[in-house]
Amino acid sequence: MRIIVAITGASGAPVAERLLEVLKKGKHQIYLIISKNGEAIVRAEADLAKVKSYADRVFREDELEAPISSGSFPIDAMVVVPCSMKTLAEIANGVEENLIVRAALVSLKQRRKLVLVPRETPLAEPYIVNMLKATRAGAVVLLPVLTFYHSPRTVQDLIDFIVGRVLEILGIEHNLYKRWGNEGFSEGA
Ligand SMILES: Cc1cc2nc3c(=O)[nH]c(=O)nc-3n(C[C@H](O)[C@H](O)[C@H](O)COP(=O)(O)O)c2cc1C
């Protein structure tokens, strides 16, 4: 698959890093966009060089002339992980200020899969309204919530659960966590 992954300035860079690692292992083509604020948070929470190394192409948020700005460029799906409340608001309200929001709105207009992984808590009313608007526009809002039915032992297990959920929306098979009702726990992609 050809997948756009966008990282914005919310906490959660390790989730993006793991998603990129798994997509790379699966030989998917990855177009990575990192916002200015996202880059600062990746530096604090993960390894920026490693994150970039998984991508086939890396774009800055101001590279609006990038091929992925156009609906004619073949892309199968886009994931914004983590998705800040600011980027969520721009996507939900159609404010195309940078390449991330442009590519997300192109995904919606082309009826492609768009997964948003917002990270904020507690939620102010405008955040909830924007999640509703984004959902109504066709995006999947996937909250990186804590889950315990897969018997996580490490933070990595919790991250893998979220990454697995994203992959399920993209239609990509994985073995990142024990599904409800299945025996055994399998690690790795
Ligand atoms: C250390 C730090 C952590 C932040 N964490 C979050 C967060 O978890 N969720 C969020 O919505 N915004 C968070 N913000 C605020 C965003 O970075 C800010 O709204 C920014 O303008 C987002 O821009 P972007 O979406 O273009 O990356 C954080 C900011 C800083 C400095």
The ligand as an ORCA input file, in Angstrom:
! r2SCAN-3c Opt
* xyz 0 1
  C       5.427     19.505     25.075
  C       4.137     19.721     24.360
  C       3.182     18.723     24.371
  C       1.972     18.897     23.712
  N       1.065     17.886     23.731
  C      -0.101     18.027     23.084
  C      -1.022     16.945     23.061
  O      -0.792     15.884     23.625
  N      -2.176     17.125     22.378
  C      -2.462     18.273     21.685
  O      -3.514     18.340     21.062
  N      -1.589     19.330     21.692
  C      -0.417     19.225     22.368
  N       0.471     20.268     22.377
  C       0.118     21.514     21.686
  C       0.441     21.458     20.189
  O       1.811     21.170     19.983
  C       0.088     22.810     19.536
  O      -1.312     22.958     19.498
  C       0.640     22.943     18.143
  O       0.253     24.186     17.620
  C       0.198     21.829     17.221
  O       0.656     22.097     15.923
  P       0.647     21.000     14.767
  O      -0.671     20.311     14.804
  O       0.823     21.786     13.517
  O       1.789     20.087     15.004
  C       1.698     20.113     23.023
  C       2.668     21.115     23.013
  C       3.867     20.923     23.664
  C       4.899     22.022     23.609
*
